[in-house]
Amino acid sequence: MTWTLIRGVVSGCIMFGVPLLYATLGEVIGQRAGMVNLGLEGILLVGASVGFAVTAETGNPFLGVAIAVLAGGVFNMLYAYLAVTRRANQLASGLALMFLGIGLSALIGKAYIGKRIVGLARYQIPGLAQLPWVTKTMFSYDVLVYLSVPVAVLVWWALFRTRWGLSLRTVGESPTAAYAAGRRVDLLRYQAQFLNGCLAGLAGAHLSLALAMAWTEGMTGGRGFIAVALVIFSRWHPLRAIVGAVLFGGAVTLQLQLQAQGTGISPFLLNMIPYVLTLGVLVLWAGSRRSAAPGGLGRVYYGED
Amino acid sequence: MRGLNRFALTLLLVLSAAAVFGASASAADPCLTIGMLMGGAKNDAGYNQSHYDALMEVQRNLPCVKVIVAEYVSDSEAESVMETMIQQGAKLIIAAGFPFQYPAIAVAERHPDVKFIHPGGWEVRANFGNYFAKTQQTFFLMGVAAGMMTETNKLGFVAGMPLGFTLGNVNGFHLGARAVNPNVETHLVWTFSWGDTTKEAAATQALIDQGCDVITMHLDSPIAVLQAAEAAGVYSIGFMSLESQQFAPTGWVTGLGLTWGDFYTQNAQKVIDGTWAPGFIRMGLAEGFLEIAPFGPSVPQNVREFVLSVTEGFNAGLLNPFTGPIKDQNGVVRIAEGEAWGNEKMGDFDWLVEGIIGSPQ
């Protein structure tokens, strides 16, 4: 373990972890309202392609991010309509959304493959960059990186410190009880899914506008599903989601850094580290009796009539 | 899920191509219809674009030729896509994706009147030939440029999958760098994908963190690596399509572009004339299969002149980079003194040359 490796992993895990964090936060809100959304991968792709297309057309990456956020939210309304209004199975609706997202994003992004954009600018933290042991890349991030932790705190505050959040969590624990208490179950679930879509759209835009600075078909590479796993890892808590995202991002970067540094370990094995880690955590958590899962998670609420 | 999407897109493309073709066929009968199928997008500034651009060149050279292009074809759909193209009248099929070799042979056996060519394959049939550029040997020249440009004596290589010809490119690159700079190391990172752009950017960053200051790659599209290198202010060397230079305006050293236009035109002409014959074809810079991209603004004159002089010797056949003795990472002699590996061995690498930091498998 050298300084180079540690520095590389720290800066890499922040860049890699941030899009995962946004997607995980969205899914935390959604699942707190009692809905599992497996369509996250599709929303990420829609966000990535829309963000890239808008940036390529207008030359403004911030406009790209904004439109990607909206596009994610609106696109996810389809899932909300299926799973809330039409009372369809949540898992099936989510998977349908994912497939649609894959196709739709390929269609949107088709004309923009191989296009060059000016991505999100990176800003240095004043003062820190002058420290002697800091590499060029450390402490120089785009605005979405700096906003990620405040957004996580905001989500925590909204869920646990506001009346709206209490209602939302009640809906997730028991829609019937929430209804009896005078909460509008369907409306709250729509709101949660809109926010979920917005955050996933943001995550997708971060991938295509700050990390890869390119659009390629299927570029999210399963990160939507990793985010669903990270929700369980974080036990449905927005602040623990930060830990999960950073840990997973770190695992991905660690294996690339180890390869670049040259270790005797097979890169095939190194490539498995992040997924083995995810599996390991899920196994450990699943054994716990005090599950934090919302009581009504995944169940269809048929209303009170 | 990718497969399904690709299937839908392919279907759409083939149908629309068919519609366009059907509409125009009555207007003027083409002298030849060429079908081209590829695994990704025709505008990826990478491998697929090199084939597509070459096909467009055929159409410019031989205006009477019609083309049908199918993008995003997955391995399992390749056969049915080719069958559809043949139904639309294709007499020459360019199966421009590495995994399409055996699907193409299966279709070739059912349609003896249709000719097939496949890049990167090794099989030859009565109506199926293969071809590729001598990238492994030519990467030596990229290595020469990189070895002269580096200040840290560390070069970075981002590659997709550990296949024989990919290892050959890495080896060729390192041999070139070592020839001009004996202290040089080449650090190699596999992404285990040909197109996970985010991971490619992160891999580039990891190499830069390790001190590498010239980065090259073997991926479907060089865009993500070039942009990550450019953002970090290090040099880069492109591979695949000459279009990629725009992504690294400052740090660009040079690059290798695959240029198939003349070869495709010759094939089309021979099919029209009835003189087409299959072959195992490997050609390089001299024959126009590859082109060295213009040097970037930061490359000094002495480097340019030296690389060009090595290129001349290379084109004159004076230089085979894979001439022994060459040792692998463990110090074992893999190419003995007096032995030289030719084109037929370029897919056989399962080892990396001494001085490369990375794993061959």
Interface residues (C-beta under 8 A of the other chain):
Chain A: T4 R7 G8 S11 G12 M15 F16 E41 M98 F99 I102 G103 A106 K110 I113 G114 R116 G119 R122 T135 K136 T137 L207 L211 A212 M213 A214 T216 E217 G218 M219 G221 V252 T253 L256 Q257 Q259 A260 Q261 G262 G264 I265 S266 P267 F268 N271
Chain B: M1 R2 L4 N5 A8 L9 G40 A41 N43 D44 A45 G46 Q49 Y72 G156 P162 H187 L188 V189 W190 F192 S193 G195 D196 T197 T198 K199 E200 A201 A202 A203 Q205 A206 L207 I208 D209 Q210 G211 C212 S221 I223 A224 Q227 A228 A231 A232 G233 E243 Q246 F247 I357 G358 S359 Q361
